[in-house]
Amino acid sequence: MKIKLKNIADITTGYQIRRRLGNSTSGTHKIIQMRNVCIDSGVLMSTENEYDSVTPNKPEKYKLKLDDIILTTRGNFNKASIIKKDKVDWIASGHFMILRVKEGLEILPEYLHLFLNLKVSSNYFAHEARGTGIKILSRKTIEELCIPVLPLINQKKIINFDKLCSKEIDLLELLIEKIFFLKEKVINKLLENVYVE
C-alpha cells in the first residue's frame, strides 16, 4: 500500500533567514543550513563550530524534535537528514521542509528517512523540481510523494539491513585507505634502495 507523504507526516517550512549570518554565534538557537548537510549522504556535520545561531521570534514553531526529518528543497541534491539527540531544539533554515511523522501511525521515522534518500525518491524530486538556475521543490511536490507503507516488522528489517550495509561500506573505505597507505610506504621504501649514479 502506498500513501501520500502529506497523510503520513506533518510538513512545515524551516525558519526564513532575512540576512546572511556570517558565522554568528550570539543567537539563542543553533541553526542547520544547507552547508551543514553532506550532499552525498544527507548526514549532518557533527563539528560544533560549523553551525551558526539565530534568535527567532517564535522558536517553538521551528524547534526540531527527536526523529524529525529535514529535507533540502533547493539545488540538485534533495537529501533528507534525521534529527538525533545532539540536534534536538535546534532550528532548520528555510531551505528545508521539516517532516514529523503523525502520531498514531505505524511509520518509523528512520524508515521514512531511508526512503526519502533512495534513488526512486531522488528521481521523483529531480523530475518535479522547478526553476532554471537553482531547482526548487514545492511543498505540494513533497506532499504528493507516495510512500510504500509496510508492516512494522518489515520496516525494521529494512532499517537493520541499511545499517549493516553502512557498516560494511565504512569498513571497506577504511580498508581501501589502509591499502593506499601501505602501497605508498612500500613504494617509497623500494625507491630508497635504488642506486642513483
N, C-alpha and C positions, 0 to 999 in steps of 0.2 A: 504494500500500500504506500502511495506517495501523498504527502501533504505539503501544501504551500508553506513557506517559511513564516509568513505572517500569522499562520494559525498555530505555529509551534513556539515562536519567540516574540517577546515584546521588543520592538525596534525603536531606538531613539538616536538622534544625531548627537555627536560629541560637542564639546564646548568650542564655540566660534571665537578665535583669537583675532582681535582687531588690529594688532600691531606685531611687528617682528620682536620676538622675545630676546634674542641675543644673549644666551647664557644667563638668564635670570634665575636667581636662587632665593629671592626675597619673598616669594609668594607663599600662600598658606597650603597649597596643594601641588604636588608634583604632577606634571602633565606629560602624557605619551603623545609624541608626534610621529610622523611618518619616518623620520630619520632614525627613530628608535626601534624600528622593525626590520628584521632581516628579510630582504625581498625574495630570497630563495625558500626559506622555511616558515616565515611568519613568527619566528621566535623573537621575543622581546629581549633587548640588551639588558644585561644584569649590572653593568657598570653604573654606579650611583651618579657620578658627575656628568653622565651623558644626557641627563634629563633636566629640563627647565622647570620652573614653577610659576603658578598663576594664583590670583585671588579672585575667584568668580563670585558674582553677586548671589547666586543661588547654588551653592556647592552640592546640596543634596540631590539636585536634579541630574548632576553629571558624575557623582561619585561611583566608582566601579566596585562591584561586589565580587566575591569569590566565584569563580567559574563563569563570569560574564565573558562574552566573546566580542572582540572588536575586529571589524572588517574594514580594510582600507578601501576607500571609494574613489580614489584618484590615481591616475597613472596606469601603466601596463601590467602591473602585478597586484592583483587584488587578493592579498593574503589575510587569513584570519589568525588572530592570536587569542589565547585563552588566559584569563587573569588568575594568577596564583596568589598565595598569601602575601608575598612581598610587594604586590601592586594593589592590594585592597585599599580603598579610599583615595586612590589616585584618580586622575581625570584624563579622559581621552579627548584629543583635539577634534575639531570639526571635520577633519579628513577621514574620520572613522564613523561607522554606524555601530552602536552598541546593541548587542543581541543578548537578551536574557530569557532563557527557557521559561515558558509559562508554568506556573505552579500547578501541580496535579497531573502533569503529563509524564509518561514513562519514556522520556527522552533524556539521555545522558549528555550533559554539556560537552564532554570530551568526544563523544560520537559525532555530535553536530560540528564541533570544531574540526575534527578529522575530515568529515565530508566536505566542508567548505573549502578545504585545501586540496581536494582531489582534482584531477585533470578535468573530469566532467563538469565540475563547478567552474573551474578556470575558463573552460571553453565557453560556457554559458555567459559568464561575466564579460569575456572578451567580445563575444558576438553582440551583446546587448548594450555595452558601454557607448556613450555618445561624446562627441567633441572632436575637433580637428587636430588640435595640438595635444593637450592633456586630456586623456579619456576620463570620463566621469560616470560612475554608477549612480543611477537614480534610486531613490527609496523604493519606488514601485518595482523596479527591476529586481532588487534584493528581496522584496516581499513575495514576488511571484516564483522564486526559485523553488522547485519541487524537491522535497527531501524524502528518501525512502525510509519509512519507519519500520524498524524490525523489533522483534521481541527483545526485552532487556538482556536476556542471556546471549543473544547473537550480537547485540551492541557491545557487550563486554568482551566477547571473543575477538571482535574486530579491533577494539582498543588494545587488548593484550597482544594481539598479533602485530599491530603497528608499533607498539613499544619494543617488542622483541626485534623487529626489523631495524628499528632505530639504533638499538644497542649493537646489532651486528654491523651496521654501517659505521658507527663510531669506532668499533674495533678494527674494521678494515682500513679506515682512514689512519688510525694510529699505526697499524702495521705498514702501510704504504710510507708513512713518514719515517719510520724506523729503517725501512729498506733504502730509502733515498739517503738517509744519514750514513748508513753502512756503506753504500756504494761510493759516496763521496770520500769517506775515510779510507777505504781500500785503495781507490784510485790515487789519492794523494800520497799514500804510503808507497805505492808502486812507483810513482813519479819521483819520490825522494831517492829511490835506489837506482835511478837511471844515471849512467855515467855521462857527464857532459864534458866535451873536449874544451 
